[in-house]
Every structure is written in structure tokens, then in C-alpha cells.
Amino acid sequence: MQLYNTLTRRKEPFEPAGDPITMYVCGVTPYDAAHLGHAMSAAIFDVLRRYLEWRGRRVRFVYNYTDIDDKMIARAERLGVTVAERAAEQIAAFERDMRDLNVRAADVHPRATEEIPKIQEVIQHLIDSGSAYATASGVYFRVRSKEDYGKLSRRDLEELVAGARVEVGGEKEHPMDFALWKMAKPGEPAWEAPWGGGRPGWHIECSAMALRYLGEQIDLHGGGMDLIFPHHENEIAQSECFTERPPFVRHWMHNAMMQLGDEKMSKSLGNLVTIREALERYGADAVRLFILTGHYRSPLRYSEAGLQAAGRGAERLQFAVEAPLPTGDGDPVDEARERFTAAMDDDLGTPQALAVLFDLARDINKARDAGVPAGKALALLRELGGVLGLCFQAPPSSGGQAAPFIDLLVRVREELRATRQFALADRIREELTTLGIALEDGRAGTTWRATETTGTGEEHGQTAPPGNSEKAASDTLAF
């Protein structure tokens, strides 16, 4: 498998050191509702994990929560609750979002506030080795103690200093030195430490968690591109100074940002669509398809039209999986499996992998219309869809109460066709199409499915024998 390595700026073989593969992905700061940008990152690394396991590898996966920082403190104070209460509420909401998006839970979900002993151990070692120093305001990492500081972001210290806000009369020895421990202000959460009561800085928590749960070297570290600097750059510096055994990470993988307008989707910027809103409106499979139709290293622009198209694609796949099909295996599907594997092995090429799924769906629908078996294709569609985290479930129903009336119209249409009143039968089909209901005539009968106009998110089957009809639209890609 070839994956792009942010450190080397090229695609290269992904070569884990052993078994299991160790993966660490930076998680959310749970001060507010998670948005689709968070869903994008979560789904991408969930797919990578699923694919590696599908290929027969074991994966140990860690995804953290930053449940103490300036944003957490400010939001809790504004709401009149404790930081712990706000974190617990938002983590529960986020984990519900992930379950509904079919993102598998990590093997470990550490929280910064529960890792204080390990964090302090790492900080003390860095002080003892001369890589960090204590001041009245906190403990800082000496960036000049790491000769190759800036290797991930490809920046040197002179360039960084030129663009930094240099503190006048500050306690830092160098403008780019960063906080490992912050002394507490009155009223803030604090933990006792040899250097004074306070709380961990942002970067040190991830190093401590990775070291504790995955060891001194990890196979893959992931996160959004916005974390390359300073977060991941600082993780490398403090971790490699602690272990004195580089590299801290063998392979760095970063996903591009989701954009709303001309900016990245961000809680701090206030331009966001929450995961919960998207799930309730479009469903999990549509959200996943919307994310995976773009390559993970390419920015993804949010649009309702894009999510609606993804919803139609989800319905098409669901119809292929669930509609009646003649029994039997059908033709071999080895070529489809090979195409899927080749796409995923080429830097997690989910757009090309999805094309394989839609080709299988098309072949299944053709077989259904012809009344021939396609059991192997159906089984492979389910299998590969599972690798991409698809559930093959209908999107949320906003008009499910219409289903009985649509069923009635379908039965009336079949009766009209049986008595050769084709003009009226065609009129019903045309009117239903205008309302966003697509009819599928096959040897097993007529089924209907809702397109984006109705949003019923349902599919129904009838047992009436099919008559002459135009070819099912399911022979073409939805998007």
C-alpha cells in the first residue's frame, strides 16, 4: 500500500514496524458540537483502519479528547458549568454522532485530564534533559534543543520568528518556545505539579497519550492539515527529545479541510454545519459518500447539492442490495475486487473505490432486470461497502406517511397496464417522477424509491408482473 507521507512529501510504501499496526489520530476539543469537518477526518481514518483490517492486519487505534484548554475553560465559564461537565456532555454527543455515522470506536479514547501523571512524567524528563525549563508562568520546551525542529512543516526557526508575535519582556528564552505546562489562573482547573499548580499545554497531551498506549514509535499519526504546524511539529520535537529514539512517527497522514464558502469549516470561525444536522437531514451513508467521493488530500467544499447527490447515490446502492434478486451466484467478480484493492492501495483512493461499488450495483440491477443470478456481485457489494463503512440504510424519512399512498398508486398503475390502459399508467409514472418517486420495473415486480424531491427515504416492492418500461435508471451512476 502506498500512502502519502507528509514528512517526506511523497507517496511511499506504508510499512508498519510490526503487529498490530499502531495508529494515533488527534481528536476533538469538546467545547461545542462537532461539525462536518470533524466527520470528514473521522470517516477517512475509519476507512483506513477498516481497509487495513480487511487486508488481514490487526490495528491498535487511539483517538484522544482534549478536554482541558483555553476554549474549554472559556465556554464552560460562559455557560455557567464546570469544564468537566461541558466536556462530558459534548463527548457523549460526539460519540453518538460517530455511532450514527458508523465510525467504529477507537481501542482507546484517552482524555487529557485523565493522563496527568504521564504528562508530568514526560515534562519532568524534558526538564531534566535540558529540553525544557520552568518559569513563573509555566514550563516551556526549548525549540533550539531540537536541531531539526520544523522538519514536518518545512520551516526554519528564522522564518518562524519573523512571522511570530514576539513577547516584550516575556519569560520565554526563544519566541517559538511552546508551553508544556501552564500555571493556573484563579478559578481555573488545576493539578499539582513540581513546578506549580496548573494544567497541561495542548501539544504535550498527545505525546504522552501516544507514548503510553502505543509505545515510543508509532506506525501512523493522522489528523487534519491544519494540525501540521504547530501541533504535530511540536509533538515530534518533544516526543523525540523524550525518547531520544527518532522517528516518533513512521508515517504522517493528513486530510485536507472541509470548506464552507472560502474558509475551512471551523467551530472557532462559526461557519459550520454540525454532524447531527447532516445526519438527520441526509443520513449516514449520504454523508460518507459525500466525503469519500473526494480524495482525502483534496479540500472538500460543502454544498447541499453535493449532499443531495450523495443521498441519491446511497439510495441507488441500497436498492441494489435490498431489491429482490433471482437466487444463484452469477458471474465471477474477481476483477471488481482487484480494482477496489488497487484503488485503495494507491493512497487510499476512495473515489475510484466507490466507482467499483456503483459498477457492481449496475451489474446487479442489469441481472435483476434480466432475471439472472448475481449473488457473487451482491455479496461483494456488501463486503466492499462495509470496508468503506456504508450501512446500506435509507436516509432519514421526512415524508414516510406518504408510502401507503405511493404503494396504492403503484398497484393502480399495474392494474391499468394489465387492462392495456397504457396512457393512464404512463401518466401515473410521470406524475410520480415529477414528485421525486422513481419506479423500477423488473422481472420480480415493480419497486419505487424516493429521490431528493420527496426525501421519504423509503423503498417498497410490489409483486405485480412487470410490463414494458424504460430501462431502470439504476444502470447509471448517481454522481
C-alpha positions as CSV (number, residue, x, y, z in Angstrom):
1,M,0.0,0.0,0.0
2,Q,1.3,3.4,-1.0
3,L,0.4,6.4,1.3
4,Y,1.4,10.0,1.0
5,N,3.8,10.8,3.9
6,T,3.6,14.5,4.9
7,L,7.1,14.3,6.3
8,T,8.7,13.3,3.0
9,R,6.1,15.0,0.8
10,R,5.7,11.9,-1.4
11,K,3.8,8.7,-1.7
12,E,5.8,5.8,-0.3
13,P,5.1,2.3,0.8
14,F,3.3,2.1,4.1
15,E,5.5,-0.3,6.1
16,P,4.4,-0.8,9.7
17,A,7.0,-2.0,12.1
18,G,5.1,-4.9,13.5
19,D,1.8,-6.4,14.6
20,P,-0.5,-4.8,15.4
21,I,-0.3,-1.6,13.3
22,T,-0.3,1.4,15.7
23,M,-2.4,4.4,14.7
24,Y,-2.9,7.7,16.6
25,V,-5.4,10.3,15.4
26,C,-5.8,13.7,17.1
27,G,-9.4,14.1,18.3
28,V,-11.8,16.9,19.0
29,T,-11.8,19.6,21.7
30,P,-15.3,19.0,23.1
31,Y,-16.3,22.6,23.9
32,D,-19.1,22.7,21.2
33,A,-21.0,20.5,18.8
34,A,-18.8,18.7,16.2
35,H,-19.1,19.7,12.6
36,L,-18.8,18.0,9.2
37,G,-15.1,18.8,9.1
38,H,-14.7,16.5,12.1
39,A,-16.8,13.9,10.4
40,M,-14.6,14.1,7.3
41,S,-11.4,13.3,9.3
42,A,-13.1,10.6,11.4
43,A,-14.6,8.9,8.4
44,I,-11.3,8.9,6.4
45,F,-9.2,7.3,9.2
46,D,-12.1,4.9,10.0
47,V,-11.9,3.7,6.3
48,L,-8.1,3.4,6.5
49,R,-8.5,1.2,9.7
50,R,-11.3,-0.9,8.2
51,Y,-9.3,-1.4,5.0
52,L,-6.1,-2.5,6.8
53,E,-8.1,-5.0,8.8
54,W,-9.9,-6.2,5.7
55,R,-6.4,-6.9,4.3
56,G,-5.8,-9.1,7.3
57,R,-3.8,-6.8,9.5
58,R,-4.5,-6.0,13.2
59,V,-4.7,-2.3,14.1
60,R,-4.4,-0.7,17.5
61,F,-6.1,2.7,17.2
62,V,-6.0,5.6,19.6
63,Y,-8.2,8.7,19.3
64,N,-7.9,11.4,22.0
65,Y,-10.1,14.1,23.5
66,T,-8.6,17.5,24.5
67,D,-10.9,18.1,27.4
68,I,-8.9,20.9,29.0
69,D,-7.7,24.0,27.3
70,D,-8.4,27.7,26.9
71,K,-11.5,27.1,24.7
72,M,-12.9,24.6,27.2
73,I,-12.5,26.9,30.1
74,A,-14.0,29.9,28.3
75,R,-17.0,28.0,27.1
76,A,-17.7,26.4,30.4
77,E,-17.5,29.8,32.1
78,R,-19.8,31.4,29.6
79,L,-22.4,28.6,30.2
80,G,-22.0,28.6,33.9
81,V,-20.9,25.0,34.2
82,T,-17.7,23.2,35.1
83,V,-15.2,22.3,32.4
84,A,-15.7,18.6,33.3
85,E,-19.5,18.9,32.9
86,R,-19.1,20.6,29.5
87,A,-16.6,18.0,28.3
88,A,-18.7,15.1,29.4
89,E,-21.8,16.4,27.7
90,Q,-20.0,17.1,24.4
91,I,-18.0,13.9,24.3
92,A,-21.3,11.9,24.8
93,A,-22.9,13.9,21.9
94,F,-19.8,13.3,19.7
95,E,-19.7,9.6,20.4
96,R,-23.4,9.4,19.5
97,D,-22.6,11.2,16.2
98,M,-19.8,8.7,15.5
99,R,-22.1,5.7,16.2
100,D,-24.7,7.1,13.8
101,L,-22.1,7.8,11.2
102,N,-20.9,4.2,11.6
103,V,-17.4,5.2,12.7
104,R,-16.0,2.4,14.9
105,A,-14.9,3.4,18.4
106,A,-11.1,3.5,18.9
107,D,-9.4,0.9,21.0
108,V,-8.5,3.7,23.5
109,H,-10.2,7.1,23.8
110,P,-7.9,8.9,26.3
111,R,-8.8,12.3,27.8
112,A,-6.1,14.8,28.7
113,T,-7.5,15.2,32.2
114,E,-7.1,11.5,32.8
115,E,-3.5,11.4,31.7
116,I,-1.9,14.0,34.0
117,P,0.6,11.5,35.6
118,K,2.1,10.5,32.3
119,I,2.1,14.1,31.1
120,Q,4.0,15.2,34.1
121,E,6.5,12.3,33.7
122,V,7.3,13.4,30.2
123,I,7.6,17.1,31.2
124,Q,9.9,16.3,34.1
125,H,12.2,14.2,31.9
126,L,12.4,17.1,29.3
127,I,13.4,19.5,32.1
128,D,16.0,17.1,33.4
129,S,17.5,16.6,30.0
130,G,17.6,20.3,29.3
131,S,15.0,20.3,26.6
132,A,12.5,22.3,28.8
133,Y,12.7,24.9,31.5
134,A,10.3,26.2,34.2
135,T,9.2,29.8,34.7
136,A,6.7,31.6,36.9
137,S,4.1,31.3,34.1
138,G,4.7,27.7,33.1
139,V,7.1,25.1,31.6
140,Y,8.3,25.7,28.1
141,F,10.0,23.5,25.5
142,R,13.3,24.7,24.1
143,V,12.9,24.6,20.4
144,R,16.6,25.2,19.9
145,S,17.3,21.9,21.7
146,K,15.9,20.1,18.6
147,E,18.2,20.6,15.7
148,D,15.7,19.5,13.1
149,Y,12.8,21.5,14.5
150,G,10.5,22.4,11.6
151,K,11.1,19.3,9.5
152,L,7.4,18.4,9.2
153,S,6.2,21.8,8.2
154,R,9.4,22.6,6.2
155,R,10.0,25.8,8.2
156,D,13.2,27.0,9.9
157,L,13.3,29.0,13.1
158,E,14.3,32.3,11.5
159,E,11.3,32.1,9.2
160,L,9.0,31.3,12.1
161,V,10.4,34.1,14.3
162,A,9.9,36.6,11.5
163,G,6.2,35.8,11.5
164,A,5.7,35.4,15.2
165,R,4.4,37.8,17.8
166,V,7.5,38.3,20.0
167,E,6.6,38.9,23.6
168,V,8.1,42.1,25.1
169,G,9.8,41.2,28.4
170,G,8.4,37.6,28.2
171,E,9.7,34.7,30.2
172,K,10.4,32.5,27.1
173,E,14.0,32.1,26.0
174,H,13.0,32.0,22.4
175,P,9.9,33.4,20.7
176,M,8.9,29.9,19.4
177,D,9.3,28.0,22.7
178,F,5.9,26.5,23.5
179,A,4.1,25.7,26.7
180,L,4.2,22.2,28.2
181,W,2.5,23.3,31.4
182,K,0.5,26.4,32.2
183,M,0.3,27.8,35.7
184,A,-3.4,28.1,36.7
185,K,-5.2,31.4,36.9
186,P,-7.7,32.0,39.7
187,G,-10.8,29.9,39.3
188,E,-9.3,27.6,36.6
189,P,-9.0,23.8,36.9
190,A,-5.5,22.9,38.2
191,W,-3.4,19.9,39.1
192,E,-0.5,19.9,41.5
193,A,2.9,19.6,39.9
194,P,6.6,20.1,41.0
195,W,6.6,23.4,39.0
196,G,3.4,24.7,40.4
197,G,-0.4,24.0,40.2
198,G,-1.7,24.2,36.6
199,R,-2.7,22.3,33.6
200,P,-1.0,20.7,30.5
201,G,-0.3,22.6,27.3
202,W,-2.1,21.5,24.2
203,H,0.8,19.6,22.5
204,I,2.2,17.6,25.4
205,E,-1.0,15.6,25.9
206,C,-0.8,13.8,22.5
207,S,2.8,12.8,23.0
208,A,2.0,11.4,26.5
209,M,-1.0,9.5,25.3
210,A,0.8,8.1,22.2
211,L,3.7,7.0,24.4
212,R,1.5,5.4,27.0
213,Y,-0.8,3.5,24.7
214,L,1.3,2.8,21.6
215,G,4.9,3.0,22.6
216,E,8.0,5.1,21.7
217,Q,7.5,4.7,17.9
218,I,4.1,4.6,16.2
219,D,3.4,3.5,12.6
220,L,0.9,6.2,11.6
221,H,-0.2,9.5,13.0
222,G,-3.1,11.3,11.5
223,G,-5.1,14.5,11.7
224,G,-6.2,17.5,9.7
225,M,-3.8,19.5,7.6
226,D,-4.3,22.4,10.0
227,L,-2.5,20.4,12.7
228,I,0.8,20.1,10.8
229,F,2.0,23.3,12.4
230,P,2.3,23.9,15.3
231,H,0.7,20.9,16.9
232,H,2.3,18.0,15.1
233,E,5.6,19.8,14.7
234,N,5.7,20.3,18.4
235,E,4.7,16.7,19.1
236,I,7.7,15.5,17.1
237,A,10.1,17.7,18.9
238,Q,9.0,16.9,22.5
239,S,8.5,13.2,21.8
240,E,11.8,12.6,20.1
241,C,13.7,14.6,22.8
242,F,11.9,12.4,25.4
243,T,12.7,9.0,23.8
244,E,16.0,10.0,22.2
245,R,14.9,7.5,19.6
246,P,13.6,9.1,16.4
247,P,11.4,8.8,14.5
248,F,8.5,9.3,16.8
249,V,6.2,8.5,13.8
250,R,7.0,6.4,10.8
251,H,4.2,7.8,8.6
252,W,2.4,11.1,8.9
253,M,-1.0,11.3,7.2
254,H,-3.1,14.5,7.0
255,N,-6.5,15.1,5.5
256,A,-7.5,18.3,3.8
257,M,-10.1,20.7,5.2
258,M,-13.8,20.8,4.5
259,Q,-14.7,24.3,3.4
260,L,-17.9,26.4,3.8
261,G,-17.6,29.3,1.4
262,D,-13.9,30.4,1.2
263,E,-12.9,29.3,4.7
264,K,-12.3,26.0,6.3
265,M,-15.2,24.7,8.4
266,S,-14.4,25.6,11.9
267,K,-16.1,25.9,15.3
268,S,-13.9,28.9,16.2
269,L,-14.8,30.7,13.0
270,G,-18.5,29.9,13.5
271,N,-19.0,28.7,9.9
272,L,-20.1,25.1,10.3
273,V,-22.8,22.5,9.7
274,T,-22.9,20.1,12.6
275,I,-22.7,16.3,12.1
276,R,-26.0,15.9,13.8
277,E,-27.7,18.3,11.3
278,A,-26.3,16.5,8.4
279,L,-27.1,13.0,9.7
280,E,-30.7,14.0,10.4
281,R,-31.2,15.6,7.0
282,Y,-29.3,13.2,4.7
283,G,-28.4,10.0,6.6
284,A,-25.1,8.4,7.4
285,D,-24.4,6.8,4.0
286,A,-25.0,10.1,2.2
287,V,-22.6,11.9,4.5
288,R,-20.0,9.1,4.0
289,L,-20.4,9.1,0.2
290,F,-20.1,12.9,0.1
291,I,-16.8,12.7,2.0
292,L,-15.4,9.7,0.1
293,T,-16.1,10.9,-3.4
294,G,-13.3,13.3,-2.9
295,H,-9.7,12.3,-2.3
296,Y,-8.7,12.8,1.3
297,R,-5.8,15.2,0.4
298,S,-8.1,17.5,-1.6
299,P,-10.2,20.2,0.1
300,L,-13.9,19.4,0.1
301,R,-16.4,22.2,-0.4
302,Y,-19.7,21.8,1.5
303,S,-22.8,22.1,-0.7
304,E,-26.4,20.9,-0.3
305,A,-26.4,19.9,-3.9
306,G,-23.4,17.6,-3.3
307,L,-25.1,16.0,-0.3
308,Q,-28.3,15.5,-2.2
309,A,-26.4,13.8,-5.0
310,A,-24.7,11.6,-2.4
311,G,-28.1,10.8,-1.0
312,R,-29.3,9.6,-4.4
313,G,-26.1,7.5,-4.7
314,A,-26.8,6.0,-1.3
315,E,-30.4,5.1,-2.4
316,R,-29.0,3.5,-5.6
317,L,-26.6,1.3,-3.6
318,Q,-29.4,0.4,-1.1
319,F,-31.7,-0.6,-3.9
320,A,-29.1,-2.8,-5.5
321,V,-28.5,-4.5,-2.1
322,E,-32.2,-4.9,-1.0
323,A,-34.4,-5.3,-4.1
324,P,-35.5,-8.9,-4.9
325,L,-32.9,-10.9,-6.9
326,P,-33.0,-14.3,-8.5
327,T,-31.1,-16.9,-6.5
328,G,-27.7,-18.1,-7.5
329,D,-24.1,-16.9,-7.7
330,G,-23.9,-15.3,-11.1
331,D,-20.7,-14.3,-12.8
332,P,-17.3,-14.1,-11.0
333,V,-16.3,-10.8,-9.6
334,D,-12.6,-11.1,-9.1
335,E,-11.8,-8.2,-11.4
336,A,-14.0,-5.9,-9.3
337,R,-12.2,-6.9,-6.1
338,E,-8.9,-6.3,-7.7
339,R,-9.9,-2.8,-8.9
340,F,-11.1,-1.9,-5.5
341,T,-7.9,-3.1,-3.9
342,A,-5.7,-1.3,-6.4
343,A,-7.6,1.9,-5.8
344,M,-7.3,1.7,-2.0
345,D,-3.7,0.7,-2.2
346,D,-3.0,3.9,-4.2
347,D,-3.0,6.4,-1.4
348,L,-6.5,5.5,-0.2
349,G,-8.2,6.2,-3.5
350,T,-11.8,6.2,-2.2
351,P,-13.3,7.9,-5.3
352,Q,-12.1,5.1,-7.6
353,A,-13.1,2.5,-4.9
354,L,-16.6,3.9,-4.9
355,A,-16.8,3.7,-8.7
356,V,-16.3,-0.1,-8.3
357,L,-19.3,-0.2,-5.9
358,F,-21.5,1.6,-8.4
359,D,-20.4,-0.7,-11.2
360,L,-21.4,-3.7,-9.1
361,A,-24.7,-2.1,-8.4
362,R,-25.3,-1.5,-12.1
363,D,-24.4,-5.1,-12.9
364,I,-26.7,-6.4,-10.1
365,N,-29.6,-4.3,-11.5
366,K,-29.0,-5.5,-15.0
367,A,-29.0,-9.1,-13.8
368,R,-32.2,-8.4,-11.8
369,D,-34.0,-6.9,-14.9
370,A,-32.8,-9.9,-17.0
371,G,-33.9,-12.4,-14.3
372,V,-30.4,-13.9,-13.9
373,P,-28.5,-14.6,-10.7
374,A,-25.9,-12.1,-9.4
375,G,-25.3,-13.5,-5.9
376,K,-21.5,-13.0,-6.0
377,A,-21.8,-9.4,-7.1
378,L,-24.3,-8.8,-4.4
379,A,-22.1,-10.4,-1.7
380,L,-19.1,-8.4,-2.9
381,L,-21.0,-5.1,-2.9
382,R,-22.0,-5.7,0.7
383,E,-18.4,-6.7,1.6
384,L,-16.7,-3.7,0.0
385,G,-19.4,-1.3,1.2
386,G,-18.6,-2.5,4.7
387,V,-14.9,-1.6,4.1
388,L,-16.0,1.9,3.3
389,G,-18.3,2.0,6.4
390,L,-21.6,2.0,4.5
391,C,-24.7,0.7,6.1
392,F,-27.0,0.4,3.0
393,Q,-29.7,2.1,5.0
394,A,-32.3,4.5,3.8
395,P,-31.8,8.2,4.6
396,P,-34.0,9.8,7.3
397,S,-37.7,9.9,6.4
398,S,-39.3,13.3,6.2
399,G,-42.4,12.1,4.5
400,G,-42.8,8.4,5.3
401,Q,-46.5,8.8,5.8
402,A,-46.8,9.1,2.0
403,A,-45.6,5.5,1.5
404,P,-49.0,3.8,1.7
405,F,-50.4,6.2,-0.9
406,I,-47.5,5.6,-3.3
407,D,-48.0,1.8,-2.9
408,L,-51.6,2.3,-3.8
409,L,-50.7,4.3,-7.0
410,V,-48.2,1.6,-8.0
411,R,-50.9,-1.1,-7.7
412,V,-53.4,1.1,-9.7
413,R,-50.7,1.6,-12.4
414,E,-50.2,-2.2,-12.6
415,E,-53.9,-2.8,-12.9
416,L,-54.1,-0.2,-15.7
417,R,-51.2,-1.8,-17.5
418,A,-52.9,-5.2,-17.1
419,T,-56.0,-3.9,-18.9
420,R,-53.8,-2.2,-21.5
421,Q,-54.7,1.4,-20.4
422,F,-51.1,2.4,-21.0
423,A,-51.8,6.1,-21.4
424,L,-53.1,6.4,-17.8
425,A,-50.4,4.1,-16.5
426,D,-47.8,6.3,-18.0
427,R,-49.4,9.4,-16.6
428,I,-49.1,8.0,-13.1
429,R,-45.5,7.2,-13.7
430,E,-44.8,10.7,-15.0
431,E,-46.6,12.4,-12.1
432,L,-44.7,10.2,-9.6
433,T,-41.4,11.1,-11.3
434,T,-42.3,14.8,-11.0
435,L,-42.8,14.3,-7.3
436,G,-39.5,12.6,-6.9
437,I,-40.6,8.9,-7.0
438,A,-38.7,6.7,-9.3
439,L,-40.3,3.4,-10.4
440,E,-38.2,0.4,-11.2
441,D,-39.8,-2.4,-13.3
442,G,-38.2,-5.8,-13.2
443,R,-39.0,-9.4,-13.5
444,A,-39.6,-9.6,-9.8
445,G,-42.1,-6.8,-9.9
446,T,-42.2,-3.0,-9.5
447,T,-40.4,-1.2,-6.8
448,W,-40.2,2.5,-6.0
449,R,-37.7,4.7,-4.4
450,A,-37.6,8.3,-3.3
451,T,-35.2,10.8,-5.0
452,E,-34.2,14.1,-3.4
453,T,-37.5,15.8,-4.1
454,T,-39.6,13.8,-1.6
455,G,-36.9,12.8,0.9
456,T,-39.1,9.9,2.0
457,G,-36.0,7.8,2.2
458,E,-38.0,4.6,1.6
459,E,-38.2,1.9,-1.0
460,H,-41.1,-0.5,-1.5
461,G,-41.6,-3.6,-3.6
462,Q,-44.7,-4.9,-5.4
463,T,-45.4,-8.4,-6.7
464,A,-47.3,-7.4,-9.8
465,P,-45.6,-8.8,-13.0
466,P,-43.6,-6.1,-14.9
467,G,-44.7,-4.8,-18.2
468,N,-42.8,-2.9,-20.9
469,S,-41.0,0.0,-19.4
470,E,-38.0,2.2,-20.0
471,K,-34.7,0.9,-18.6
472,A,-34.2,1.4,-14.9
473,A,-32.2,4.5,-14.1
474,S,-30.1,2.4,-11.8
475,D,-27.8,1.5,-14.7
476,T,-26.0,4.8,-14.4
477,L,-24.0,6.4,-11.7
478,A,-25.9,8.8,-9.5
479,F,-23.0,11.2,-9.1
